[in-house]
Amino acid sequence: MQGGRVVLGQLADPRTLNPVTLTDLYSDVVTSRIYASLTSVDAKTGEVVPSLAEQFDIAADGKLLTFQLRDGLKFSDGSPLTGDDFKFTVMATLRSKKTNHRGAVETIAGARDFIDGTATDVSGINVDGNTITVSLVNSFCPALTQIGSLGIIPQSVFGKYLAPGDASKNLDDAPENMAPPVASGAFVFEEWVPNDHITLARNDNYWQKANIDEWVHRPFPNQDALNTALKAGEVDIAHFEPKDLQDMQSSGALQVFKYPELGYTFIGWNQLRGGKEFLQDKTVRQALTYGLNMDEVMDKAVLGEGTRLTSHTSPASWAFDASAFNAYKFDRGKAEQLLQDAGWSKGDDGVYAKDGQKLELTIVTNSGNAGREALLQLAAEQYTAIGVSVTPRTEAFDALLSRINTSRDATYAGQGGHDFDAVIIGWSLTADPDMYSIFDSNSTHPGENNFIQYKNADLDKAISDSRTRCVPADRKAAIKAANQILNDEQPYNFGFSASYLLGVNDRVHGVVPGAFARQGQAAPETWWVQ
């Protein structure tokens, strides 16, 4: 059936509606409805599938991509959508100071010269009618997923913010980032009332016209408020927590889906924090992993609906292989022994100290997320038991993002240090298991994902191998090698990967959930309302 509106409930507003500058999940969920990409992924398998490009290919050596656009593609204003718009999107990404997608496109031939302003074009992208070819400097295994999935923005709107010969010009502060006038995706922006709703209307010029008239994003201050709205029918689709599973299943008006989450909740240890340099010590980080009973955390935070992790790659991924990893079985005695071996001594107050410095820190997370708050509470309690003094802190999600994305540590701001000791947050991973943007040493710039400033040359090499050795067995081995380093180094306490629980109102049909879709919800072009 055609018509109607579908309301998605979320726990925060987006920070931007431009796919070039987005760095958070909430922005991605909305922005991906406004801007389409050349390729997409199957919600259940993670397989790359057509979108704006009806055909695509990667050469055997991993250095050449070919995309064939569909005939007659248009933006929402009726203007042609061409390969030049894709090329402009890449150029805008290369020049952006806020993007965290540069790692995907800087492998394109000529990209570095364009970033530096020594070239006015990206030589590796060629557009010939509906055919786009992308030449890469090196083999890049995730290219189809990462380059093909860039949301395409219109050059007609954003072109005025770039000057090909001036590397300082970018679209980072364009007002259209918050109110897009033209869309390439299934929906067009209609209005944004902050902290209330974002309304998107169907784009009738999209090649796969949606069935529904409107797609609405509604933020809620906490999970309880969101649950109430879902059960009352004020929201049609929302994620909920394990403690509410039985309640949602007993509701007569909801479909309930459960599947592995492509991501995890973790504690990140800041490597450039003035006065907390002890977090740079691998032995201390290992002790902090041994000293926290993550099984107990999962029982409290997600009622056992999850999998404990000791490294990065999601169990839902084809690349997951935890064999021969240190399981870091909960062991307070081992945690304290590691600290003592590293020269720490317990004081009369029960807190370890070394060279006049106490082993004390603050862990911060966003308020309103019950799972993260449960992890915070148990971490504070259990770390006290091993002689580590933890001050728990919660703050609004936007404030937390600002804290972890801004270099303002009093001691290390000039090196990229951020204003937190440790943070509890989560990654929602993509279909491709590439970890460059999260753990490579080159991803530590302000606004990028390696906000804990962790740098390791051996890890960088393993990550590089995982991006350039494209034979599946070789790539899987390189990813395992990278995970083994992370498993040993513990720059995070890698926490747990929860099951994803999704409630969908019975009146909404065609929602095909899966771990590889954005928050489990495959393209709403296929949804219809009864």
C-alpha positions in Angstrom: 0.0 0.0 0.0 1.1 3.6 -0.7 1.0 6.5 1.7 1.2 7.1 5.5 4.1 8.0 7.7 6.5 5.9 9.8 8.0 7.4 13.0 11.4 6.1 14.2 12.3 6.7 17.8 15.9 7.5 18.8 17.7 8.7 21.9 19.3 11.8 20.4 19.1 14.3 17.6 21.6 14.1 14.8 24.6 16.5 14.8 24.6 17.0 11.0 22.6 16.0 8.0 25.6 15.9 5.6 27.1 12.5 5.0 30.6 14.0 4.5 30.7 15.5 8.0 28.7 12.9 10.1 30.6 11.1 12.8 27.7 9.6 14.9 25.1 6.9 14.5 22.1 9.2 14.9 23.3 11.5 12.1 23.9 8.5 9.9 20.4 7.0 10.4 18.7 10.2 9.2 21.3 11.3 6.6 21.3 7.9 4.9 17.6 8.5 4.1 18.3 11.8 2.4 21.5 10.9 0.5 21.9 7.6 -1.4 25.1 5.9 -2.4 26.4 3.9 -5.3 26.2 0.6 -3.4 24.5 -0.7 -0.3 24.8 -3.9 1.7 22.3 -6.7 2.3 20.8 -6.4 5.8 21.3 -10.0 6.7 24.5 -11.0 5.0 26.6 -7.8 4.6 27.0 -8.6 0.9 27.5 -5.5 -1.3 24.4 -4.9 -3.4 23.4 -2.3 -6.1 21.9 1.1 -5.2 22.5 4.1 -7.5 24.9 1.9 -9.4 23.2 -1.0 -11.0 26.5 -2.8 -11.6 29.9 -2.7 -10.0 33.2 -4.5 -10.0 36.6 -4.5 -8.3 39.6 -5.7 -10.3 41.5 -8.8 -9.1 44.4 -6.7 -8.0 42.1 -4.5 -5.8 43.2 -1.3 -7.5 40.4 -0.4 -9.9 36.7 0.0 -9.2 34.0 0.3 -11.9 30.5 1.5 -11.2 27.7 1.6 -13.8 25.0 4.2 -12.8 21.3 3.5 -13.5 19.8 5.4 -16.4 17.9 8.6 -15.7 19.0 9.2 -12.1 17.8 12.5 -10.7 18.1 14.6 -7.5 14.9 15.6 -5.7 14.7 18.9 -7.6 14.6 17.0 -11.0 18.2 17.8 -11.9 20.4 15.0 -13.3 22.4 12.9 -10.8 25.7 12.0 -12.5 29.1 10.6 -11.9 30.3 14.2 -11.5 28.3 14.5 -8.3 30.0 11.3 -7.0 33.4 12.8 -7.9 32.5 16.1 -6.1 31.4 14.1 -3.0 34.9 12.5 -2.9 36.5 15.9 -3.3 34.4 17.4 -0.5 35.3 14.5 1.7 39.0 14.9 1.0 38.9 18.6 1.9 36.8 18.3 5.0 38.4 18.9 8.4 35.4 17.3 10.2 35.0 14.1 8.2 36.0 10.6 9.5 35.6 9.1 6.0 38.9 10.4 4.5 40.5 7.0 5.1 38.1 5.5 2.6 38.9 7.9 -0.2 42.5 9.0 0.3 43.6 5.8 -1.4 42.3 7.1 -4.7 45.0 8.1 -7.1 45.5 11.9 -7.0 43.7 12.3 -3.6 46.7 13.4 -1.7 47.6 16.1 -4.2 44.0 17.4 -4.1 44.1 17.4 -0.2 47.3 19.4 -0.3 46.0 21.9 -3.0 48.7 21.0 -5.5 46.1 19.6 -7.8 42.6 21.0 -8.7 41.2 17.6 -9.6 41.3 14.0 -8.4 43.0 12.2 -11.2 42.0 8.7 -10.2 38.3 9.3 -10.8 37.0 9.2 -14.4 33.4 9.7 -15.4 32.3 8.6 -18.9 28.6 8.8 -19.2 27.1 6.4 -16.7 30.4 4.7 -16.1 32.6 5.7 -13.2 36.1 4.3 -12.8 38.1 4.8 -9.6 41.8 4.0 -9.7 43.5 3.4 -6.4 47.1 3.9 -5.4 47.3 0.6 -3.7 45.1 -2.4 -3.3 42.2 -1.5 -1.0 40.0 -4.5 -0.1 37.1 -2.5 1.6 36.8 -0.2 -1.4 33.4 -1.4 -2.7 31.9 -1.1 0.7 33.6 2.1 1.8 33.8 4.1 -1.4 30.6 2.8 -2.8 28.7 3.6 0.3 29.5 7.4 0.3 26.2 9.3 0.4 26.2 11.4 -2.8 25.7 15.2 -2.3 24.7 17.6 -5.1 27.5 19.7 -6.6 24.9 22.2 -7.5 24.3 22.9 -3.8 27.7 22.5 -2.2 30.0 23.3 -5.0 30.2 27.0 -4.0 32.0 26.0 -0.7 35.0 24.3 -2.4 37.7 26.0 -4.4 39.7 23.3 -6.3 42.9 25.3 -6.0 42.4 26.3 -2.4 42.9 23.5 0.1 41.5 25.7 3.0 38.0 25.8 1.5 35.5 23.1 2.6 31.8 22.6 3.3 32.2 21.8 7.0 30.1 24.8 8.2 27.7 25.1 5.3 24.2 25.9 6.5 22.8 23.3 4.1 24.5 20.6 6.4 21.6 21.2 8.8 18.8 21.7 6.2 19.5 19.9 3.0 17.6 21.5 0.1 18.2 18.7 -2.4 18.3 15.0 -1.9 19.8 12.0 -3.8 18.0 9.4 -1.6 14.5 8.1 -1.0 13.4 11.1 1.1 13.8 14.8 1.0 14.3 17.0 4.1 11.2 18.9 5.1 11.7 20.3 8.6 13.8 19.9 11.8 12.4 21.0 15.2 15.4 20.3 17.5 14.7 17.8 20.3 11.2 17.2 18.8 11.3 15.8 15.3 12.8 15.7 11.9 10.4 15.1 9.0 11.4 13.7 5.7 9.0 13.5 2.7 9.1 11.0 -0.1 11.4 11.9 -3.0 9.3 11.1 -6.1 12.4 11.5 -8.3 14.2 8.7 -6.6 14.8 5.7 -8.7 13.2 3.4 -6.1 10.3 5.5 -4.9 9.3 4.8 -1.4 5.8 3.5 -0.5 5.4 5.8 2.5 4.8 9.5 2.3 6.8 10.6 5.4 9.7 9.2 7.4 10.0 10.9 10.8 12.8 10.9 13.4 11.8 11.6 17.0 14.4 11.9 19.8 13.5 11.0 23.3 15.4 11.9 26.5 15.7 8.4 27.7 14.9 4.7 26.9 11.9 4.6 29.3 10.2 7.5 27.4 11.0 5.9 24.1 9.5 2.5 25.3 6.3 4.2 26.4 6.0 5.9 23.0 6.6 2.6 21.2 3.9 0.7 23.2 1.5 3.6 22.8 1.9 3.7 19.0 3.4 7.2 19.0 6.5 5.6 17.6 6.5 2.9 15.0 10.0 1.6 15.1 12.5 1.7 18.0 15.3 -0.2 19.6 14.7 -1.3 23.2 16.7 -2.9 26.0 16.8 -6.6 27.1 15.0 -5.7 30.4 12.0 -4.8 28.3 11.9 -7.8 26.0 9.2 -9.7 27.8 7.1 -6.5 28.1 7.4 -5.8 24.3 6.7 -9.4 23.4 3.5 -9.4 25.4 2.3 -6.2 23.6 -0.4 -7.0 21.2 0.6 -4.4 18.7 4.3 -5.0 18.1 6.6 -7.2 16.0 9.7 -8.0 18.0 13.0 -8.9 16.2 16.2 -10.1 17.8 19.6 -10.6 16.0 23.3 -10.0 16.6 24.4 -6.4 16.9 27.2 -5.3 14.6 29.1 -3.4 17.3 30.0 -3.3 20.9 30.1 -1.3 24.1 33.5 -0.6 25.6 35.6 1.4 28.0 38.2 3.5 26.1 41.4 4.4 28.0 42.7 7.9 27.0 46.3 7.7 26.0 46.9 11.5 26.1 45.4 12.6 29.4 47.4 14.9 31.6 47.9 13.3 35.1 46.7 9.9 33.9 49.7 8.8 32.0 49.5 5.4 33.7 46.8 4.5 31.1 49.6 4.4 28.6 50.9 1.3 30.4 49.7 -1.9 28.9 50.0 -3.7 32.2 47.7 -1.3 33.9 45.2 -1.7 31.1 45.4 -5.5 31.3 44.8 -5.3 35.1 41.7 -3.2 34.5 40.4 -5.8 32.1 41.1 -8.7 34.6 39.5 -6.7 37.4 36.1 -6.2 35.9 33.6 -9.1 35.8 32.1 -8.5 32.3 29.8 -11.5 32.6 28.2 -9.9 35.7 28.1 -6.6 33.7 26.2 -8.3 30.9 23.8 -10.0 33.3 22.9 -6.6 34.7 23.2 -4.4 31.6 21.7 -6.7 28.9 20.3 -9.6 31.0 22.8 -12.0 29.4 21.7 -11.0 25.9 25.1 -10.5 24.5 28.6 -11.8 23.9 31.7 -10.7 25.8 34.6 -9.3 23.6 38.3 -9.0 24.2 39.1 -7.5 20.9 37.5 -5.4 18.1 35.9 -7.5 15.3 32.3 -8.3 15.8 31.2 -11.9 16.2 28.6 -11.2 13.4 31.4 -10.6 10.9 32.9 -13.2 8.6 36.3 -12.1 9.8 35.7 -12.9 13.5 38.3 -15.4 14.9 39.0 -15.3 18.6 41.1 -18.5 18.7 44.3 -18.2 20.7 43.2 -14.9 22.3 43.6 -14.1 26.0 40.1 -14.5 27.4 40.9 -12.2 30.4 38.8 -14.3 32.7 37.8 -12.3 35.7 40.5 -12.5 38.3 41.0 -9.8 41.0 44.1 -11.5 42.3 45.8 -11.4 38.9 44.7 -7.8 38.4 46.4 -6.7 41.6 49.5 -8.9 41.0 49.9 -7.1 37.6 49.7 -3.7 39.3 52.2 -4.8 41.9 54.6 -6.2 39.3 54.4 -2.8 37.6 55.6 -1.0 40.8 52.3 0.0 42.3 51.8 -0.2 46.0 48.5 -0.1 47.9 48.2 2.8 50.4 46.3 2.9 53.7 43.3 4.1 51.9 43.2 0.9 49.8 44.2 2.7 46.6 47.3 1.8 44.6 50.0 4.6 44.2 53.3 4.9 42.4 55.8 7.7 42.6 53.3 9.8 44.5 50.5 9.4 42.0 47.4 7.5 42.9 45.7 5.1 40.6 42.5 7.1 40.3 40.4 8.3 37.3 37.0 9.4 36.2 34.9 7.3 33.7 32.2 9.1 31.8 29.3 7.9 29.7 26.1 9.4 28.3 23.1 9.6 30.6 19.9 7.8 29.7 21.6 4.7 28.3 20.9 2.0 30.9 23.4 -0.5 29.6 26.3 2.0 29.7 25.2 3.3 33.0 25.1 -0.3 34.4 28.7 -0.8 33.1 29.7 2.5 34.7 28.3 1.6 38.1 29.8 -1.9 38.2 33.2 -0.6 36.9 33.3 1.9 39.7 32.4 -0.7 42.3 34.7 -3.5 41.1 37.7 -1.3 40.3 37.5 -0.1 43.9 37.9 -3.7 45.0 41.3 -4.0 43.2 42.6 -0.7 44.5 41.6 1.6 41.7 39.6 4.7 42.6 37.0 5.5 40.0 34.7 8.5 39.9 31.6 7.7 37.7 30.2 10.6 35.7 27.2 10.8 33.3 26.4 13.7 30.9 24.2 14.4 27.9 25.2 12.6 24.7 26.0 15.8 22.8 28.3 16.9 25.6 30.0 13.6 25.6 30.6 13.7 21.9 32.0 17.1 22.2 34.3 15.9 24.9 35.7 13.0 23.0 36.0 14.9 19.6 37.6 18.1 20.8 41.3 18.4 21.7 41.3 20.4 24.9 43.3 18.4 27.5 45.3 20.9 29.5 48.5 19.0 29.0 48.2 17.3 25.6 45.8 19.4 23.6 48.5 20.3 21.2 49.0 16.6 20.5 45.3 15.9 20.2 44.6 15.0 23.8 40.9 15.1 24.8 39.2 16.1 28.0 38.4 12.7 29.6 40.2 10.0 31.5 38.1 7.1 30.3 34.9 6.8 28.4 32.1 4.2 28.1 30.6 4.4 24.6 29.9 2.1 21.7 30.8 1.4 18.1 28.1 0.5 15.5 30.3 -1.1 12.9 29.9 -1.3 9.2 29.6 -4.4 7.0 33.3 -4.4 6.2 35.6 -5.4 9.1 38.2 -2.6 8.3 39.4 -1.0 11.5 41.5 1.8 10.1 39.3 4.7 11.1 39.1 3.4 14.7 42.6 2.2 15.5 45.1 3.4 12.9 47.6 6.0 14.1 46.5 8.3 11.2 43.0 8.4 12.6 43.8 10.4 15.7 43.0 13.9 14.3 40.2 16.0 16.0 36.8 14.5 15.1 38.2 11.2 14.0 37.4 7.9 15.6 40.7 7.1 17.3 39.9 9.6 20.0 41.8 7.7 22.7 45.0 8.6 20.7 46.2 5.0 20.7 49.2 4.5 18.4 51.0 1.2 17.6 53.2 0.7 14.6 52.7 -3.1 14.5 48.9 -2.6 14.6 49.2 -0.1 11.8 51.1 -2.7 9.7 48.4 -5.4 10.4 45.6 -3.0 9.5 47.5 -2.0 6.3 47.8 -5.7 5.4 44.1 -6.2 6.0 43.3 -3.4 3.5 45.7 -4.5 0.8 45.8 -8.3 0.8 42.4 -9.0 -0.7 42.5 -12.8 -1.1 39.8 -13.7 1.6 42.1 -16.1 3.5 45.0 -13.6 3.6 42.7 -10.7 4.6 41.2 -12.7 7.4 44.6 -13.6 8.7 45.7 -10.0 8.7 42.5 -9.0 10.6 43.2 -11.7 13.1 46.8 -10.4 13.5 45.4 -6.9 14.2 42.9 -8.3 16.7 45.7 -10.2 18.5 47.6 -7.0 19.1 44.5 -5.3 20.4 43.7 -8.3 22.5 47.2 -8.1 24.1 47.4 -4.3 24.3 43.8 -3.7 25.6 43.6 0.0 24.6 39.9 -0.6 25.4 38.2 -2.9 27.8 36.3 -4.3 24.8 33.2 -5.0 26.8 30.4 -6.8 25.1 28.4 -7.0 22.0 24.7 -7.0 22.8 21.8 -8.6 20.9 19.9 -6.0 19.0 16.2 -5.8 19.9 13.9 -4.0 17.6 10.2 -3.3 18.1 8.1 -2.6 15.0 4.4 -1.6 15.1 2.2 -4.2 13.5 0.9 -1.6 11.0 4.3 -1.3 9.4 5.3 -4.0 6.9 8.4 -4.8 4.8 10.9 -4.0 7.6 13.6 -6.7 7.0 16.0 -6.4 10.0 19.6 -7.6 10.0 22.9 -6.9 11.7 24.3 -5.1 8.6 21.5 -2.6 8.2 21.6 0.8 9.9 20.3 0.1 13.3 18.8 -3.1 11.9 16.3 -1.4 9.7 16.8 -2.1 6.0 15.9 0.5 3.4 12.5 2.1 4.1 11.8 2.3 0.4 10.3 -1.2 0.8 8.2 -0.4 3.8 4.4 0.0 3.6 1.8 1.0 6.1 -1.5 -0.9 6.6 
